[in-house]
Amino acid sequence: MEDRKQKNIAIIFAGGTGQRFGSQIPKQFVKVYGKEIIVHTLEVFENHPEIDEIYIGCIEDWIPYLCELIQVYKFSKIPTDGIVSGGKSGQDTIYKILCRAREFNTDDDIVLIHDGVRPIVTPVEISENIKKVKEFGSAITCIPFTETPVFSKGGEYIDATLNRSNLYRGVAPQSFRLGHIIEAHNKIREIDPDYSGTYKGGTIVDSASLIKAAFNERCAIVVGNPNNMKVTNTSDFFSLLGILQSGDIENYFMGQNGDNYKPNPAMQYQKKIRLKNKDVGEEN
């Protein structure tokens, strides 16, 4: 009997109501540059050659509308039972999607957990997440801090200026073995079904902090592209619109969109400088 091929599965949660966004409809269904935000996100995973299946969590009343979009845009990687209704919280929704994916897959398969309103994720980020999980067991996409981070206890005065070289913004995808992340959920849900407790000094705000809370494990970092934003407010909307409208997407991605990437002259010149400096270093 031929061995089963390990699968790479995208877990997309789009169960938010978009209250902070200020829209009359859930923000994942707001159109940007001719397509709904969730469609832009799904297309990245649909078109990625390493992604085998896509499962989605959605607000229950909006599932029929999402099914219509899937038909219109001819998504082929979403199974017939691949859409589940959202849970009581973000983590509860993710858990429900993971359990649905587990019905048709194995514990050793890789899952990439991603926000439905985070459409500027690149193929390279997806591939690197898969690679890191195979090597380290888990992976979190992170963006290096570029501003000066400060700490304030009460919000009135600065108590400390932090070293940004040690700080990142945790984004998505966040990737794990399917069985391992479900085990983490089950362990926490036994004692804290609302995911509201404090563990080892931190709260559960995403899948990375869940793994830390359940197993005290560290997750490997995948350095993400700086535009891999979650559309939360209207300024994010206009930033997304600008990126999608641009005919120079390659420069926004800074080289992270795979084989289609065509570096501009400045990037080509920078590559020459790096090669020159490397040669000088080897000579010394």
Protein Blocks (a to p, Z undefined) as FASTA:
>chain_A
ZZdddddddddddfbgolmnopabdfklpceehiafklmmmmmmmmpmkbmbdcddddfk
lmmmmmmmmmmnopakbcfklcccddfbfklmmmmmmmmmmmmmcfkbccddddfklmbc
cfklmmmmmmmmmmnopacdddddfbdcdddfklpacfbdcdfklgccddddddddfklm
mmmmmmmmmmomnopaceehiacfbfklmmmmmnopacddddddfklccdfbfmlmmmmm
mmmmpcclmmmnnopnojmlccdfklmmmmmmmmmmmmmmmmZZ
